[in-house]
């Protein structure tokens, strides 16, 4: 199956893979919906806030921004529904003179958005939307089935590749050891000599090889990896249970840490993107776009001398705004962690320091002007409060607060 | 902009309470909440005990703010109303003033039209009461000069010990 687009859960895991034909079918349903109801625009997005397909007057709307906001909105709506014991809420906002929006979850992680103007009656639209929803559900069910099959075969293929590589690796190890020792000892240098059962030895070797590829994790699980590595060569049968437990525990902790890291990274991504947009908007009130861009570039370039993640990721959009491209930032962070033997959690810490440094440098200019300073504090404060709970949970609160530091005048310090 | 802190005098509180009671009865609603956009509850009536009102109103406020932001992206300039349609219960949000929102929880058996009608009738009175409260809060904020006017980040300011330019 040739997947072109994936549907992700709110925490970024791939849930459904869609091929060209399925994306085309979804687009057809959306276009059809717009044509038959006179709706202006419709869009299917995933819970991570990414656009899957759209129909209608696509050019008239900033679909990516709408998708990101809508996904966040639906997440709070779901929380409200849960509080009231409802399975799900469909959301509708209305404006008598301008535009109306209807938003509902199609599947767990797919959200349908329809924008319509005052000419369209909602009663008629609602009936038509039900039909579109069931069509979309059919497509997504089929895609989900295909995804399960595709992922199962992919994991089979990966397993086979790992096993092949391992065999090669074992062959090479045996050769090296054979050349170093006497021929008799060389022949004895086999997996059986680890003192671990064959399956466990294989699992441990796989785990150690994996950690070698991901230095950031190896640093974090230094003791565990060292213990497992040594267990392969020590031949101590009494250690077997200990090794098994270490392997299981390390796997479990690794999964937990990976999730935590991913959540942190995503939280930082959405928070700082909004901080940057707010800052950009306020800066444009004070200077021309050209000056603002120059200031931006200078601040990003100054974020760090080596492994500057912000400079690697900051990009100017065609519409004049600035975005932080977190794909590039993530790559740079991994490179830095490898080079400096840092764990990835500290990598996120360094990323936050760089983000704070560049945004603080920019906001320092604005702090000179009382009105702009006030505006910036207010818009950042709003964004911060929107994310406050999540930041607290992920222990990111204090780093995000750092950003407000240059904005506070000594005279305004409240008395403790 | 949400103010630093809100002081509600007992007369205002009674006024809000009686207005929400009458709205609840006339519209056949299950419960009503009037909240500040920063998530603080100004007044509420008949919220089920199982629901933590503070958390509920914080969620309502953030949901309203997120949807308002979404509406701006669509070019709506005067955003006011949201309707959440559930299987058995619905929520209706109506903006009372720049800083406050009225939220009505009602059953599926009740008509949205009825809820909307009585909300619209109650809103002018509620808006007046909210304006009186806000005015009082502004006056209080003026007295405590030196505190940041952007009350929503008061905690942030408090956590800072370093003077400006300390970066």
Interface residues (C-beta under 8 A of the other chain):
Chain A: X61 X62 X65 X66 X69 X70 X72 X73 X76 X77 X79 X80 X81 X83 X84 X85 X86 X87 X88 X89 X90 X91 X92 X93 X94 X95 X97 X98 X99 X101 X115 X357 X360 X361 X364 X367 X374 X377 X378 X380 X381 X382 X384 X385 X386 X398 X401 X404 X405 X406 X407 X408 X409 X410 X411 X412 X413 X414 X415 X416
Chain B: X1 X38 X51 X55 X56 X59 X60 X62 X63 X65 X66 X67 X69 X70 X71 X73 X74 X75 X76 X77 X78 X79 X80 X81 X82 X83 X84 X85 X86 X87 X88 X89 X91 X105 X146 X147 X148 X149 X150 X152 X153 X154 X156 X157 X158 X159 X160 X162 X163 X164 X165 X166 X167
